[in-house]
Amino acid sequence: MSIEWVNRAIDDLRAWGRAHGREVDADEARLLCDYASDYLDVNELGDFTSVTFEELLLNIYPRKVIAPPESAPETVAAARTLVDFLLETEEIGGKMAARMRATLDRIEPEMPAALADTSRFGMAKSLFSAMGADSLDGGEDSPPAEDAQEGEYCECPGCSPLPPVRLASREALAEAALRVPLLTDARRLVQWMLAGGRTPTRKGALRVRDAAEASAQLAVGDPAFLWDLAVHTGLVETEGAAVFDGDDPDPLEVWAATVRFAVEKDTGGAFSGDRLVDEELYTLLDLFYRVQAPVPVPVVREYLEDEIGLADEGAELDLEEAGRRLAYCGLLSRGEGTLELTPLAVWGLHELYDVFGMDAPEAPDLAEADATGLIEGLLAGVLPDVAESDIAGWLARRSPAGAAAELLGAASGAPAVARGVAVTIVDRLGAEAEESVRGFLEDAELRPHAVHWLSARGLAAPTLTPDEVLWMSVDMLALALPAAAEDPEAFAENMAASGPPSHVIEEMWRVDHPDAVDVLELLGRSLPDQNAAKAARKAAFKARSRAIG
């Protein structure tokens, strides 16, 4: 995003700070100038106005910049320093400086809320913010950025700690590597060259004549690129103009070399069909790796054009074609309007991070964990398909009675969210688990769930008291606290359709449940029925008073 005037301005700002003994946050000032240039048509320092700062800090930053609300004071401080610099270098006059300072005074208390307002997020920020708070802060283990000064660390999401990933088995990966169309075509080309006794140039490149014939006879798009890839990955060996078949290379070694070739070499668009996308391929694949979910194509476009700055190049990105090409290369898979890494690409990047000396943790197989490990692993965040596989594998290793005993034992005394995970899995079990479930009727927190489980299967069960029914209502709502924090609108819709009635809410304050206050406060904020919401707020007040008393 930076352009020449921004570079000069930041250099001048640094020099001014040194001359006046002022501490200058040059990185934050550069970001202000970059976004002013990109979105507000600011082409020199003198173009800054009070309106520029208002648009930047209350509209552009919340929409584009991935930053926590608590970073707002640093941004405002950098803006104030920039105003002082503009005034002293006579880029602006005294009246304009006064208006700018008044605007910043007004903006400062508003900006944290603006940064936290998810309704203002652009598509790319909405998606990549979902990588979590840890990805917004560098942390002690974050690797230093390539262009960071000594002693400084990059705090961008791309340099934050990598998330744990689940890797497919080596057998499945090796089989997938043999089916990658790109490598299949490279092997076909190698065999065609060997069968015809053809040789490369003395520098090892494919001859122009051979490239033309291979394109026609093998129906491959870029024989010269395929040949270079084959040489780089060990599918073929050359000595001068002599050529030899590769020594039965390991499919995964070939694939790892392919990924390195894609992200380290100047491929000129050979992988994606677009030179600009190829140049940013590592950044793009790295973000897919961190998100671990399908990404809508419009979000990818916005990220490449606005955040990476490819729009500055003036070229029109054909992401449909790029997605198709990268799928052919084995790097991405395409869904209905989405893109995501293939399991093979996840493994390849994991290997690449290891080569780079980065800590790339591997998520454990939860099917092999104990009950506590299974619950904690699922709560840590696992993709739905992976979670389903883990749960099925875990249950397959145990009898229904044994699984119920382990899960409910791990949930006893645990927080509501852990109890909810355990009970949800136990709900999959049949009547064979009756004895184990019945054994938890004496556990005050698990008793309501055990009674419900028995009753749902037509088995003899005690009747819950009104207090136990009320406790279970609070407990079930407590399970929704994390999801409600992430998507309050969806929670409000669910409560509108199936939330507890006012007369039940009014009594919830009496429940001796550790999450009662949080649940009632959530209902008070979320219930669309004003009477029910008012009842929840009153009950929350009573619950807090009860806890204090």
N, C-alpha and C positions, 0 to 999 in steps of 0.2 A: 504493500500500500504506500510505502514511503516514496516520495519523489524528491528531486534535487533541492527545492526550496526548503523542504522539511529538514533535510540533512544539514543544510547551511544554518537554518534557524536553531537547531539543537546544538550545533557546534558553537554558535554565537552565545547561546544561553549558558552553556557550560563555562565558556570564557568569562562571561559577565558574572556568573556565580563565584568563580575563583577570585576575580578582581575585587568583588565586594564582600567576600567572606560569607556568602550566602550558600546554604545547602540547597542543591538543586536536584529534584527527582527527574532526571533527564528521560528515563524510560516512560514515566507517566506523562510527561510533557510531550514526548514524541507521539504517544498514543492519541493525545488530544489533537495534535496537529494532523496526524494521519487521518483520523475520522472526520475532522473538519474539512480536510481536503477531499476525501472520498464522497462525503454525503452532503456537504453544505457549501460546496463551490468556493471554499477558501483557498486562494491561490498564492497568498503571501501573508506575512504576519499582520500587516495593516488592514487586512480584510476582517479580522476578528472584531466582533461586537458583543454587547451584552446578550443579544438574542442567540448568538453563536453558542455561548456557554450554556444557555438554557436548553437549547435543542440538543447539545452534546450530552449533558449530564442527566437530563430527565427523559430524553427520547432515544437518542442513538445508543448510549451506553446500556440502558436496560434492554434494548432490542438486540444488541450485537456482542457486547463484551461479556465474557464468562468471568464474573467476579463476584465474590460474596458481598453481602450488604455492608459488612463491617469495613470493607475497603474504601467506602465512600469518602471518609475524611481525608485519606491520602490523595484521592483524585482532586478533591476540592482544594486542598493545600497546594497541589501542583498548579492548579488553575490560578490561584492567587499569586503564586510566584511568577507565573507567566504574565499576569497583568502588571506586576511591578516591573518586569523586564520590558514589556511593551511601552510602558510610560517612560522609563528612564532612557530608553533608546529612541524615544520620540516617534515610535510607530503609531501611538495614539496620543490624544490630548488628555488634559486633566479631567474634563467633564466626562469623557468616555470611560476613563479609568474609574471614576466615582460610580457611574452606572453599572459597570462590570462588577465592582466590589459589592454594591447593593444587591445585585442579582445573585451573586455567589452566597451572600449572607442568607438570602431567602431560600436558595436551593439546598444549602447544606443539610438542614433537618429533613428535607423531602427526599433526598437521593437514596438513602438506605432502603426506604419503602419501595421506591421505584425499581431498584435493583432486584428486590425480592418478589416483585409482582410478576408472576409467571404469565399473566395475560399480555404482557408487553414483549415477551420473548419472541425473537425471530425463530423460524423453524430450526435452523442449525443450532442456535443456542439452546432451544428447548431440548433437542435431542442430546447434545453433547454435555449439557448440564446434568443429564441423568446419569453420567458416569460417577456422580457422587461428590461429596464435599472433599474427599481426600484428593480428588483429581484437580481441585482448584488451588491446592497449596503444595508447594514443592516438597516440603518435609525434609528430614535429615538425610534420607537415603536417595533423594532425587539426584540424578546425574547432572553435572553442570552442562549448560548449553554450550554449543560450539563457539558462539560469538560472545559469551559472557566474559566480563573482565575477571581477573583473578580475584577469588574470594567471593564472587557473586554466583547465585544459582538461579536458574530459570524456573519460573513458577507457572508455566503454561501447562495445560492438560497433557500435551504431548510429551512432557518431560516428567510427569508425575509417576509414582510407582505403578507398575503394570498390575492389572487384576489377575487373580488366579484363573486359569482356563482348563477345561476338560479336554484332554487329547484322546483321539480315537486310538484303537490298538494299532500296533505297528503292522500287523498282518493286513488290516483293513486299509491302512494308509498306503502300504506298498502296492496293494491291488489297485487302489485309486490312482496312484502315480503312473501305473502302466496304462491307464485308460485316458490320461490327459491328452486331448486332441493335439495340442501343440507339440508334445513330445512324441506322440505317435507319428505325426508328420515329419518331425526331425529324424526319427528312426527310419522312416520310409526313404527319406532323402539319402541318408547314409548308405543304406542297402542299395539304392539305385546307383549311387556313385561307385560303390565297390563292384557291383555286378557288371557295370559297363567299363570298368577299368579307368574311370575318369580320375583326374588328379586336380588338386587345387593349385593356386599360384604359389610361388616360392614363399610368399608371406602367409600362406595358409588360407587365403580367401577363396570363395567360390568363383570360378571363371564366369564371365558374362555370358558366354555361349551356353555353358552348362546350366546357368540360372534360367535362361530363356527356355531351354528344353525341359528342365525339371518342372517349370511352371505349367507348361503345356501338357506334359505326359503324366505328372503326378497330381495336377490340379491343386497346387499349393500357392498361396498368395505371395509369399516373400521368401524364396529359396535362399537368398544370401543371408538373411537373418536366421533362418533355420539352421544353416550350416555353421554360422558363428556360434549359435547356441549349442549345437551338437559338439563342437570342439571344446567350448567352455565347460560343458557338463561331463565330458569324458565319454560321450557316446561314440566318438570317433577320435583317433589320434593321428597326428600329422608330424612328419619329419621332412622339412623342406617341401618338395612337391609330392612326396610319398604319403599314402594314406592307409591307415590300418583300422580295423574294427576295434571298438572299445573292448576292454578286457572284462566282459560281463559285469558292468557296473551295477551296484546296488540301486534299485529304483528310488529309494529315499535319498541316497546320496546325490543322485541325478536331480531329484526334485529340489533338494536344499540348494544345490548349485544354481538351479533355475531361478529360485527366489532371489538369491544374491545377485544374479545377473540382472534381474528385473529392477532392483532397487539401487544398485551400485553403478551400473553402466549407463552411458549416454546412448539410449536405445532409439532416440529420434522418433518415438511414437510407434515403434514396432509392436509393443505389447497392447496398448489401448487404442491405437489408431490415431492418437492425438499427441503431438509432441509435448504440449503443456501438461496434459494429464500424466504422461510418462515421467516428466520431471518432478511431479509431486506425488508419484506413486507410493513412495515410502510413507509419506505423511497420511495419505488417504487410507492405505492398508492398516497403518498403525491405529488410526481412529476406529476403523471397523473392529479391530482386535479388542480395543478397549470397551467399545459399546456392547459387543457380544449379542447383537440382535439385528434383524433385518432393518435396513435404513431406507426410507422412502427416497426415490430418485430426486424429487424436488429439493429435499434436504441436502443431498450430496451436491446438487448443482449450486445451491446457495452457499454451501461451505466453500466449494472450490472458487466460486466467482467472488464472493464478498469477503470471506475470512482469509483465504489463501491469496486472493488478489488476482486470479486469472482473468477476471473481467477487465483489468487494466491493460491486458495484452490486446484487447479489441477483437478477439476471435470468438466465434460462436461454438460453444461446447456441444457436441453431439453425444450425450451421455447414454442414449440408447445403443448407439454403435459401440461406444467405449465399454459398456456393460457386456455386450455380446462378445467383444474381442477378449475381454478379461475372463469371461466364462470359458471361452475356447482355450485360454492359457491355463485354466485350472485354478485361478485365483479367486474368482467370485462366482456365486450362484445367483440366479435371478428368480425372483418371485413375482407376484402381481404388483408391479410398480415399485419393487424394492430390490435392494442389492445387499448381499452379506458375504462374508468370507466362507469359502469351502472349508471343511475339516482339514483338508490337505494344506490349505493356505495358513490356517491357524497353526498347524504343526511347523510349517516352514518358517513363519515369523518367530515362533517360539525358539527354534534353532538359531535363527539370525540374532535374536536378542542375546542369546548365550554367547555367540561369537563376539558381539559388541561389548560383552562384559556386564550386561544389564541383568538385574534380578527379575526373572520371568517365572513366577510361581506356577506350579501345576496343581489344579484343584484335585483333591483326593477323590477316589471312587467311594461315594457314600454307601454303596451297597455292602462294602466291607467294614463299615464303621459300627461302633456299638450304638445303642439307642440315642444316647446323648449326642454322639457325633453326628448321627443322621439328622436329628432335630436342629442342631446348631448349623450344620451345613446347609440345610434347606432354608433356614432363616437368614443365612448370609447372602442368599440370592443365587438361585440356580434357574436356568431357562426351563420353561415348562416341560419340554420334551425330555430334557436331561433329568429333571426331578422325577418325572414319571418312571423313567428307566431305573433310577436309583432306588426308588421306593419298591418297585416290583422286584428288583434284584435282592434288596434287603429282606423282603418278606419271603422270597423263595428259599432263603437260607434257614428259615425258622418255621416251626409249627405255629398255627394260629394262637394256641395258648401261650407259647413261649414269646411270640412277638408282642401280644397284648401285655404280658407281664413286664417285659422289658420297657416298652414304650410308656405305659402308665407309671411304672416305677421311676423312670427318668423325668416324667412330668410332675411328679409329686413334689410340691413346694416350689416349683418353677414359676416364672412369670406367665401371665395369661397367654401371650403369643406362643410360647413353647408348649404350653398345655394344649392350645388349640391345634398345633401341628400334630401332636401325639394322638389326640382324640380323633382328628380327621383320618389319620392312617388306621387307627383301630376300627373306625366305622367301616372299613373295607372287609373286615374279618367276619366270618360266619359264626354260627352257634358253637363251633368247636372251641371258641375262646371264652365260653361262658364262665367257667370256673375262675379263670384269671381275672376277668372283668369284675365278677362278683366279689373277688377278694379286695376290691378298692371301695366297697360301699362304706367302709369305716373312715375313709379319707374325706375330710370335710369338703375340700376343694374339688375332688374328683367324683364324689358321690352323685351329684346331679347328673354328670355326664354318664356315669355307670348305669344309673337308673334309666336314663333315656335310651342307652344302648340296649339294655335288656328288654325294655318295653317295645322298642322298635322291631325286635325279633320274636315277639310274642312269648317271651320267657317271663317267669314269675319275677316280679319286681316290687319293691316297696313304693308307696306313694310319696311324692315330694311334698314337703310342707310349703305353705305360701312363701316363707322366708327363703327356702331353698330355690323355689322357682324364681324369685326376685334376684337372688344371688347369681343364678345361672344367666339371667337376662343381662346383668351387668358384665358377667364374664364373657359372654358371646360378643357383646359390643366392644369390650376391651381388645378383642382380637382384631378389630377393625381400625384401631388407633393408628398403626403405621400406614395403612393404605389410605386412611382419611387424610393424613398429613400430606401424602403425595398427590392425591386427587380429591380435594374437598368437594368439587362439583359432583363427581360421581357418587361420593358418599351421601351427599344431600339428596340426590335423586333416589338412591336406594332407600333412604330413610323416609322420603315422601311416599314411597310405594309400600314399605313394610316396616316402618319404624314403630316403636312402642307407643301406645296411647298415653294421653296426659295423666290419667289416674295411676298408671304404672310408674311413669317417670317421677311423679310426686312422692312416691314411696322409696325410690332408689337410694336416697340419702341415708336410709336406715341400715343399708347393707354393709356388713363388715368386709369390704373388698378393697384391696390396696389401690385399685384403679377407679374407684367410684367417682372421685372428684374429677379426674381427667375425662371420664366417660360423660358425666353430666355437663361439664364445660363444653365438650365437643358437641353434644346434642343442643346445647344452648346457642352455639354458633351456627349449627348446620340445619336444624329442622325448619322446613319452610312454613309449617303451621305455627303461627305466632303464639298461639295459646300454649302449644306443647313446648316451644322454645322458651317461653317465659317460665313455664313450670320447671324446665330443666335448669334454668339459671337460679331459680329460688332453691331448688333441691341442692345444687352445687354449693350455694352459700351455706345451707344447713349442714352439708357434709363436711365442709371446711371447718365450720364452727364445732362440729362434733369431734373432729380430729384434734382440734386445739384443746377442747375441754377434756 
